[in-house]
Amino acid sequence: MIAAEDFKLGLYVHWPFCQKRCPYCDFNVHEVGPDDPTDHQRWASALVRELQHFAPLAQGRKLTSIFFGGGTPSLMQPETVAAVILAAQTEIGFRNDIEISLEANPTSTDADRFTGYRDAGVNRLSVGVQSLRDKALLALGRQHSVEEALSALDVARSVFDNISFDLMYARPRQTFKDWQNELAQALALKPNHISLYQLTIEPNTIFEQLTRKGLIQPKNEDDTADFYIATRQALEAAGYHGYEVSNHAPAPHLQSQHNSLYWRYQDYIGIGPGAHGRLTTGGAKVATRQHRAPTVWLDHVESDAGHATVTQDRLTPEDQLAEALPFGLRLSEGMPLSHYQALAQAPLNAAHLDTLEREGLLTTADAILKVTDEGRPVIDALARYLQS
Ligand SMILES: C[S@@+](CC[C@H](N)C(=O)[O-])C[C@H]1O[C@@H](n2cnc3c(N)ncnc32)[C@H](O)[C@@H]1O
């Protein structure tokens, strides 16, 4: 059993609004249009109230990271971000080296708020650049050009010491050569961290409808795998270690502390519409989920309850393993077998492990479960097989 105090503790804050939903996106997002009518003061109070509800579950642990995700958190007023950070500090407390990240869209109006976020306590900005090609940005339904994204990055760099950005690749009409050029341009910007996601066609998105009608042709598995391998190699050659399947950093201290906490299956509180949390309490891991719809969430938080938790489930050892194993295998550091055993309360299926090792998909050197380069594209299948 891993004692609660050995865990780090994060806070995830979900801001569910976007000016416009991107056609590939299946996140819990609600469009507000250019004249965003959000009552920011009301939202700030509600987020603080829900945070106060969860604070006792920290049980004396201090926060090691906060992540403002979305949606588009750079639509938040800096005062709202400041109110949440201050409440987190007062109600829970911070470790000295706390990482506080915020996801920003690279438009000029979002960039106008960067200084305010820094003054509120944010010390890491994650910018959704998505592509360095105007045609691709248009096809992705983005609300910014490459020029605007580059100037938002310039502003970001003048305000923050720690900047990451996201790109999406293996896009329908993208050529391998052009992606290599685009990637080289991205690396020339010398980000402190870079997330590179293969475009996924998610169910119930406009991209899925377009795919079904034959109006866009997603890349096939072989092409996607080629893009992936070449991308990882180019990043390693440029000094960016792929410490997770899609995430790369030039030094360990620049790896995302908050996201690493998910992959290592450590604890976090989740507030805001649709936010998830995982908290160890009374020796059990509890999964929390908040109401998804912004108005329902707001009503519940403003009621006597003071929170909008829809489900709060104690996870069985099998549940915990089913969550932790695919996450742990995503990390290049792997998952210690001791962590596996503590969660599963049982040893690994030795015969299945042996098969995967012989196939060259997994290794267990130094009692750490690690996927090989061959295993990385099929992590979810490996995790399912190990649990069967
Ligand atoms: C919450 S989203 C974006 C936040 C921010 N509002 C933005 O638009 O940049 C976080 C990241 O997930 C990635 N993402 C979202 N949907 C995706 C999809 N269908 N396929 C691949 N990556 C996706 C994008 O790179 C995005 O930056």
The ligand as an SDF file (V2000), in Angstrom:
LIG
                    3D

 27 29  0  0  0  0  0  0  0  0999 V2000
   -7.9160   21.2990  -24.3960 C   0  0  0  0  0  0  0  0  0  0  0  0
   -7.1360   21.2520  -25.8780 S   0  0  0  0  0  0  0  0  0  0  0  0
   -6.8110   22.9190  -26.3600 C   0  0  0  0  0  0  0  0  0  0  0  0
   -6.7590   24.0840  -25.5400 C   0  0  0  0  0  0  0  0  0  0  0  0
   -6.7800   25.4020  -26.2430 C   0  0  0  0  0  0  0  0  0  0  0  0
   -8.0690   25.9950  -26.0900 N   0  0  0  0  0  0  0  0  0  0  0  0
   -6.4850   25.3600  -27.7330 C   0  0  0  0  0  0  0  0  0  0  0  0
   -7.4210   25.3430  -28.5240 O   0  0  0  0  0  0  0  0  0  0  0  0
   -5.3290   25.3610  -28.1100 O   0  0  0  0  0  0  0  0  0  0  0  0
   -5.5440   20.6350  -25.5430 C   0  0  0  0  0  0  0  0  0  0  0  0
   -4.8010   20.0670  -26.7310 C   0  0  0  0  0  0  0  0  0  0  0  0
   -5.3310   18.8400  -27.1400 O   0  0  0  0  0  0  0  0  0  0  0  0
   -4.9750   18.6220  -28.4940 C   0  0  0  0  0  0  0  0  0  0  0  0
   -6.1580   18.0240  -29.1670 N   0  0  0  0  0  0  0  0  0  0  0  0
   -7.4530   18.3250  -28.9850 C   0  0  0  0  0  0  0  0  0  0  0  0
   -8.2470   17.5540  -29.7780 N   0  0  0  0  0  0  0  0  0  0  0  0
   -7.4050   16.7440  -30.4860 C   0  0  0  0  0  0  0  0  0  0  0  0
   -7.5910   15.7190  -31.4820 C   0  0  0  0  0  0  0  0  0  0  0  0
   -8.8000   15.3730  -31.9200 N   0  0  0  0  0  0  0  0  0  0  0  0
   -6.4880   15.0970  -31.9640 N   0  0  0  0  0  0  0  0  0  0  0  0
   -5.2550   15.4290  -31.5160 C   0  0  0  0  0  0  0  0  0  0  0  0
   -5.0210   16.3770  -30.6000 N   0  0  0  0  0  0  0  0  0  0  0  0
   -6.0710   17.0340  -30.0790 C   0  0  0  0  0  0  0  0  0  0  0  0
   -4.6050   19.9570  -29.0900 C   0  0  0  0  0  0  0  0  0  0  0  0
   -3.2700   19.9930  -29.4870 O   0  0  0  0  0  0  0  0  0  0  0  0
   -4.8540   20.9200  -27.9490 C   0  0  0  0  0  0  0  0  0  0  0  0
   -3.9010   21.9560  -27.8800 O   0  0  0  0  0  0  0  0  0  0  0  0
  1  2  1  0
  2  3  1  0
  2 10  1  0
  3  4  1  0
  4  5  1  0
  5  6  1  0
  5  7  1  0
  7  8  2  0
  7  9  1  0
 10 11  1  0
 11 12  1  0
 11 26  1  0
 12 13  1  0
 13 14  1  0
 13 24  1  0
 14 15  1  0
 14 23  1  0
 15 16  2  0
 16 17  1  0
 17 18  1  0
 17 23  2  0
 18 19  1  0
 18 20  2  0
 20 21  1  0
 21 22  2  0
 22 23  1  0
 24 25  1  0
 24 26  1  0
 26 27  1  0
M  CHG  2   2   1   9  -1
M  END
$$$$
